[in-house]
Amino acid sequence: MKTIEVKTNIMCGSCIAKVTPTLNEVIGENNWKVDTTNPKKVLTVTNENLSEAEVIKAVEKAGYKAESLL
């Protein structure tokens, strides 16, 4: 398994609820979490097959922004 972390604008539980169907579909249920207490709102993804670009695309598909932490 590899871990990908990206900065997002997913701010709260309501935002997480909005992205959940899309992220579950693309990334897989229980393979991602958003740390809304972190100022960068870091989305952590644990997955074998996805690239960082695919994770960012999934967040954007859900209507939010994501970018590399680097």
Phi and psi in radians as a Rosetta constraint file:
Dihedral C 1 N 2 CA 2 C 2 CIRCULARHARMONIC -2.053 0.35
Dihedral N 2 CA 2 C 2 N 3 CIRCULARHARMONIC 2.696 0.35
Dihedral C 2 N 3 CA 3 C 3 CIRCULARHARMONIC -1.992 0.35
Dihedral N 3 CA 3 C 3 N 4 CIRCULARHARMONIC 2.310 0.35
Dihedral C 3 N 4 CA 4 C 4 CIRCULARHARMONIC -2.075 0.35
Dihedral N 4 CA 4 C 4 N 5 CIRCULARHARMONIC 2.325 0.35
Dihedral C 4 N 5 CA 5 C 5 CIRCULARHARMONIC -2.141 0.35
Dihedral N 5 CA 5 C 5 N 6 CIRCULARHARMONIC 2.287 0.35
Dihedral C 5 N 6 CA 6 C 6 CIRCULARHARMONIC -2.317 0.35
Dihedral N 6 CA 6 C 6 N 7 CIRCULARHARMONIC 2.631 0.35
Dihedral C 6 N 7 CA 7 C 7 CIRCULARHARMONIC -1.423 0.35
Dihedral N 7 CA 7 C 7 N 8 CIRCULARHARMONIC 2.371 0.35
Dihedral C 7 N 8 CA 8 C 8 CIRCULARHARMONIC -2.296 0.35
Dihedral N 8 CA 8 C 8 N 9 CIRCULARHARMONIC 3.093 0.35
Dihedral C 8 N 9 CA 9 C 9 CIRCULARHARMONIC -1.992 0.35
Dihedral N 9 CA 9 C 9 N 10 CIRCULARHARMONIC 0.535 0.35
Dihedral C 9 N 10 CA 10 C 10 CIRCULARHARMONIC -1.462 0.35
Dihedral N 10 CA 10 C 10 N 11 CIRCULARHARMONIC 1.841 0.35
Dihedral C 10 N 11 CA 11 C 11 CIRCULARHARMONIC -1.628 0.35
Dihedral N 11 CA 11 C 11 N 12 CIRCULARHARMONIC -0.506 0.35
Dihedral C 11 N 12 CA 12 C 12 CIRCULARHARMONIC -2.638 0.35
Dihedral N 12 CA 12 C 12 N 13 CIRCULARHARMONIC 3.119 0.35
Dihedral C 12 N 13 CA 13 C 13 CIRCULARHARMONIC -1.039 0.35
Dihedral N 13 CA 13 C 13 N 14 CIRCULARHARMONIC -0.636 0.35
Dihedral C 13 N 14 CA 14 C 14 CIRCULARHARMONIC -1.129 0.35
Dihedral N 14 CA 14 C 14 N 15 CIRCULARHARMONIC -0.719 0.35
Dihedral C 14 N 15 CA 15 C 15 CIRCULARHARMONIC -1.109 0.35
Dihedral N 15 CA 15 C 15 N 16 CIRCULARHARMONIC -0.741 0.35
Dihedral C 15 N 16 CA 16 C 16 CIRCULARHARMONIC -1.065 0.35
Dihedral N 16 CA 16 C 16 N 17 CIRCULARHARMONIC -0.725 0.35
Dihedral C 16 N 17 CA 17 C 17 CIRCULARHARMONIC -1.046 0.35
Dihedral N 17 CA 17 C 17 N 18 CIRCULARHARMONIC -0.645 0.35
Dihedral C 17 N 18 CA 18 C 18 CIRCULARHARMONIC -1.209 0.35
Dihedral N 18 CA 18 C 18 N 19 CIRCULARHARMONIC -0.635 0.35
Dihedral C 18 N 19 CA 19 C 19 CIRCULARHARMONIC -1.508 0.35
Dihedral N 19 CA 19 C 19 N 20 CIRCULARHARMONIC -0.295 0.35
Dihedral C 19 N 20 CA 20 C 20 CIRCULARHARMONIC -0.939 0.35
Dihedral N 20 CA 20 C 20 N 21 CIRCULARHARMONIC -0.867 0.35
Dihedral C 20 N 21 CA 21 C 21 CIRCULARHARMONIC -1.034 0.35
Dihedral N 21 CA 21 C 21 N 22 CIRCULARHARMONIC -0.748 0.35
Dihedral C 21 N 22 CA 22 C 22 CIRCULARHARMONIC -1.188 0.35
Dihedral N 22 CA 22 C 22 N 23 CIRCULARHARMONIC -0.820 0.35
Dihedral C 22 N 23 CA 23 C 23 CIRCULARHARMONIC -1.181 0.35
Dihedral N 23 CA 23 C 23 N 24 CIRCULARHARMONIC -0.635 0.35
Dihedral C 23 N 24 CA 24 C 24 CIRCULARHARMONIC -1.093 0.35
Dihedral N 24 CA 24 C 24 N 25 CIRCULARHARMONIC -0.682 0.35
Dihedral C 24 N 25 CA 25 C 25 CIRCULARHARMONIC -1.183 0.35
Dihedral N 25 CA 25 C 25 N 26 CIRCULARHARMONIC -0.800 0.35
Dihedral C 25 N 26 CA 26 C 26 CIRCULARHARMONIC -1.453 0.35
Dihedral N 26 CA 26 C 26 N 27 CIRCULARHARMONIC -0.767 0.35
Dihedral C 26 N 27 CA 27 C 27 CIRCULARHARMONIC -1.694 0.35
Dihedral N 27 CA 27 C 27 N 28 CIRCULARHARMONIC -0.619 0.35
Dihedral C 27 N 28 CA 28 C 28 CIRCULARHARMONIC 1.954 0.35
Dihedral N 28 CA 28 C 28 N 29 CIRCULARHARMONIC 2.390 0.35
Dihedral C 28 N 29 CA 29 C 29 CIRCULARHARMONIC -1.048 0.35
Dihedral N 29 CA 29 C 29 N 30 CIRCULARHARMONIC 2.437 0.35
Dihedral C 29 N 30 CA 30 C 30 CIRCULARHARMONIC 1.194 0.35
Dihedral N 30 CA 30 C 30 N 31 CIRCULARHARMONIC 0.198 0.35
Dihedral C 30 N 31 CA 31 C 31 CIRCULARHARMONIC -1.826 0.35
Dihedral N 31 CA 31 C 31 N 32 CIRCULARHARMONIC 0.133 0.35
Dihedral C 31 N 32 CA 32 C 32 CIRCULARHARMONIC -2.617 0.35
Dihedral N 32 CA 32 C 32 N 33 CIRCULARHARMONIC 2.716 0.35
Dihedral C 32 N 33 CA 33 C 33 CIRCULARHARMONIC -2.713 0.35
Dihedral N 33 CA 33 C 33 N 34 CIRCULARHARMONIC 2.654 0.35
Dihedral C 33 N 34 CA 34 C 34 CIRCULARHARMONIC -1.992 0.35
Dihedral N 34 CA 34 C 34 N 35 CIRCULARHARMONIC 2.244 0.35
Dihedral C 34 N 35 CA 35 C 35 CIRCULARHARMONIC -1.613 0.35
Dihedral N 35 CA 35 C 35 N 36 CIRCULARHARMONIC 1.615 0.35
Dihedral C 35 N 36 CA 36 C 36 CIRCULARHARMONIC -1.313 0.35
Dihedral N 36 CA 36 C 36 N 37 CIRCULARHARMONIC -0.162 0.35
Dihedral C 36 N 37 CA 37 C 37 CIRCULARHARMONIC -1.445 0.35
Dihedral N 37 CA 37 C 37 N 38 CIRCULARHARMONIC -0.349 0.35
Dihedral C 37 N 38 CA 38 C 38 CIRCULARHARMONIC -1.344 0.35
Dihedral N 38 CA 38 C 38 N 39 CIRCULARHARMONIC 2.330 0.35
Dihedral C 38 N 39 CA 39 C 39 CIRCULARHARMONIC -0.984 0.35
Dihedral N 39 CA 39 C 39 N 40 CIRCULARHARMONIC -0.465 0.35
Dihedral C 39 N 40 CA 40 C 40 CIRCULARHARMONIC -1.573 0.35
Dihedral N 40 CA 40 C 40 N 41 CIRCULARHARMONIC 0.005 0.35
Dihedral C 40 N 41 CA 41 C 41 CIRCULARHARMONIC 0.866 0.35
Dihedral N 41 CA 41 C 41 N 42 CIRCULARHARMONIC 1.021 0.35
Dihedral C 41 N 42 CA 42 C 42 CIRCULARHARMONIC -1.278 0.35
Dihedral N 42 CA 42 C 42 N 43 CIRCULARHARMONIC 2.204 0.35
Dihedral C 42 N 43 CA 43 C 43 CIRCULARHARMONIC -1.631 0.35
Dihedral N 43 CA 43 C 43 N 44 CIRCULARHARMONIC 2.138 0.35
Dihedral C 43 N 44 CA 44 C 44 CIRCULARHARMONIC -1.897 0.35
Dihedral N 44 CA 44 C 44 N 45 CIRCULARHARMONIC 2.197 0.35
Dihedral C 44 N 45 CA 45 C 45 CIRCULARHARMONIC -2.074 0.35
Dihedral N 45 CA 45 C 45 N 46 CIRCULARHARMONIC 2.292 0.35
Dihedral C 45 N 46 CA 46 C 46 CIRCULARHARMONIC -1.994 0.35
Dihedral N 46 CA 46 C 46 N 47 CIRCULARHARMONIC 1.974 0.35
Dihedral C 46 N 47 CA 47 C 47 CIRCULARHARMONIC -2.805 0.35
Dihedral N 47 CA 47 C 47 N 48 CIRCULARHARMONIC 2.628 0.35
Dihedral C 47 N 48 CA 48 C 48 CIRCULARHARMONIC -1.524 0.35
Dihedral N 48 CA 48 C 48 N 49 CIRCULARHARMONIC -0.522 0.35
Dihedral C 48 N 49 CA 49 C 49 CIRCULARHARMONIC -1.891 0.35
Dihedral N 49 CA 49 C 49 N 50 CIRCULARHARMONIC -0.292 0.35
Dihedral C 49 N 50 CA 50 C 50 CIRCULARHARMONIC -1.575 0.35
Dihedral N 50 CA 50 C 50 N 51 CIRCULARHARMONIC 2.585 0.35
Dihedral C 50 N 51 CA 51 C 51 CIRCULARHARMONIC -1.673 0.35
Dihedral N 51 CA 51 C 51 N 52 CIRCULARHARMONIC 2.912 0.35
Dihedral C 51 N 52 CA 52 C 52 CIRCULARHARMONIC -1.027 0.35
Dihedral N 52 CA 52 C 52 N 53 CIRCULARHARMONIC -0.706 0.35
Dihedral C 52 N 53 CA 53 C 53 CIRCULARHARMONIC -1.062 0.35
Dihedral N 53 CA 53 C 53 N 54 CIRCULARHARMONIC -0.681 0.35
Dihedral C 53 N 54 CA 54 C 54 CIRCULARHARMONIC -1.192 0.35
Dihedral N 54 CA 54 C 54 N 55 CIRCULARHARMONIC -0.636 0.35
Dihedral C 54 N 55 CA 55 C 55 CIRCULARHARMONIC -1.133 0.35
Dihedral N 55 CA 55 C 55 N 56 CIRCULARHARMONIC -0.804 0.35
Dihedral C 55 N 56 CA 56 C 56 CIRCULARHARMONIC -1.058 0.35
Dihedral N 56 CA 56 C 56 N 57 CIRCULARHARMONIC -0.741 0.35
Dihedral C 56 N 57 CA 57 C 57 CIRCULARHARMONIC -1.082 0.35
Dihedral N 57 CA 57 C 57 N 58 CIRCULARHARMONIC -0.683 0.35
Dihedral C 57 N 58 CA 58 C 58 CIRCULARHARMONIC -1.126 0.35
Dihedral N 58 CA 58 C 58 N 59 CIRCULARHARMONIC -0.734 0.35
Dihedral C 58 N 59 CA 59 C 59 CIRCULARHARMONIC -1.116 0.35
Dihedral N 59 CA 59 C 59 N 60 CIRCULARHARMONIC -0.747 0.35
Dihedral C 59 N 60 CA 60 C 60 CIRCULARHARMONIC -1.145 0.35
Dihedral N 60 CA 60 C 60 N 61 CIRCULARHARMONIC -0.651 0.35
Dihedral C 60 N 61 CA 61 C 61 CIRCULARHARMONIC -1.062 0.35
Dihedral N 61 CA 61 C 61 N 62 CIRCULARHARMONIC -0.570 0.35
Dihedral C 61 N 62 CA 62 C 62 CIRCULARHARMONIC -1.413 0.35
Dihedral N 62 CA 62 C 62 N 63 CIRCULARHARMONIC -0.067 0.35
Dihedral C 62 N 63 CA 63 C 63 CIRCULARHARMONIC 1.714 0.35
Dihedral N 63 CA 63 C 63 N 64 CIRCULARHARMONIC 0.251 0.35
Dihedral C 63 N 64 CA 64 C 64 CIRCULARHARMONIC -2.148 0.35
Dihedral N 64 CA 64 C 64 N 65 CIRCULARHARMONIC 3.041 0.35
Dihedral C 64 N 65 CA 65 C 65 CIRCULARHARMONIC -1.862 0.35
Dihedral N 65 CA 65 C 65 N 66 CIRCULARHARMONIC 2.594 0.35
Dihedral C 65 N 66 CA 66 C 66 CIRCULARHARMONIC -2.563 0.35
Dihedral N 66 CA 66 C 66 N 67 CIRCULARHARMONIC 2.600 0.35
Dihedral C 66 N 67 CA 67 C 67 CIRCULARHARMONIC -2.642 0.35
Dihedral N 67 CA 67 C 67 N 68 CIRCULARHARMONIC 2.846 0.35
Dihedral C 67 N 68 CA 68 C 68 CIRCULARHARMONIC -1.071 0.35
Dihedral N 68 CA 68 C 68 N 69 CIRCULARHARMONIC 2.508 0.35
Dihedral C 68 N 69 CA 69 C 69 CIRCULARHARMONIC -1.327 0.35
Dihedral N 69 CA 69 C 69 N 70 CIRCULARHARMONIC -0.331 0.35
